[in-house]
Amino acid sequence: MKPSPLQEAYFRFVRLLEALELEPDFPVLDEVERSLLNFIAMHAMQGKSLLVGDVIFLNRSASPATLNRRLSKLARAGFIRYGSDADGRKKYLELTPKSQDYFAKLGHCITSASQQT
């Protein structure tokens, strides 16, 4: 079976991503962490602020306890930071420059894969 051009582009992306993940400075994220980071970034790109509770209750990728632990791990790794409102009762999630660099590298893989013939 000969793959279509779109399938070829997708598999080029997968190969580029695998190569990127082998680089020593590229962060290793599991599926839950990647899902959380994508979820937070998608809301940030739409200009929406997310509370920690919003992420835990809107994201169905894992149990609330697991999501809370993974948010803490993402914060310790420097991908997100916690911001708070004026009275300090609400904790917002914010992307960091490290997470923006992570998404830029993924975007580069996508554009490289789509430009190859």
ChimeraX attribute file (.defattr): number of C-alpha atoms within 10 A of each C-alpha:
attribute: neighborCount
match mode: 1-to-1
recipient: residues
	/A:1	3
	/A:2	6
	/A:3	9
	/A:4	9
	/A:5	11
	/A:6	10
	/A:7	11
	/A:8	16
	/A:9	20
	/A:10	15
	/A:11	14
	/A:12	18
	/A:13	21
	/A:14	15
	/A:15	14
	/A:16	17
	/A:17	17
	/A:18	11
	/A:19	12
	/A:20	16
	/A:21	14
	/A:22	11
	/A:23	10
	/A:24	8
	/A:25	8
	/A:26	12
	/A:27	15
	/A:28	12
	/A:29	13
	/A:30	9
	/A:31	10
	/A:32	16
	/A:33	19
	/A:34	14
	/A:35	16
	/A:36	21
	/A:37	20
	/A:38	14
	/A:39	15
	/A:40	22
	/A:41	21
	/A:42	12
	/A:43	12
	/A:44	15
	/A:45	9
	/A:46	8
	/A:47	9
	/A:48	11
	/A:49	14
	/A:50	17
	/A:51	17
	/A:52	18
	/A:53	15
	/A:54	12
	/A:55	19
	/A:56	19
	/A:57	11
	/A:58	10
	/A:59	16
	/A:60	13
	/A:61	14
	/A:62	14
	/A:63	11
	/A:64	16
	/A:65	10
	/A:66	14
	/A:67	21
	/A:68	16
	/A:69	12
	/A:70	20
	/A:71	24
	/A:72	15
	/A:73	14
	/A:74	19
	/A:75	17
	/A:76	11
	/A:77	13
	/A:78	14
	/A:79	20
	/A:80	24
	/A:81	18
	/A:82	15
	/A:83	14
	/A:84	13
	/A:85	9
	/A:86	7
	/A:87	6
	/A:88	9
	/A:89	8
	/A:90	14
	/A:91	15
	/A:92	19
	/A:93	23
	/A:94	19
	/A:95	17
	/A:96	14
	/A:97	12
	/A:98	14
	/A:99	20
	/A:100	14
	/A:101	12
	/A:102	14
	/A:103	15
	/A:104	12
	/A:105	14
	/A:106	16
	/A:107	13
	/A:108	14
	/A:109	19
	/A:110	18
	/A:111	12
	/A:112	14
	/A:113	20
	/A:114	16
	/A:115	8
	/A:116	9
	/A:117	7
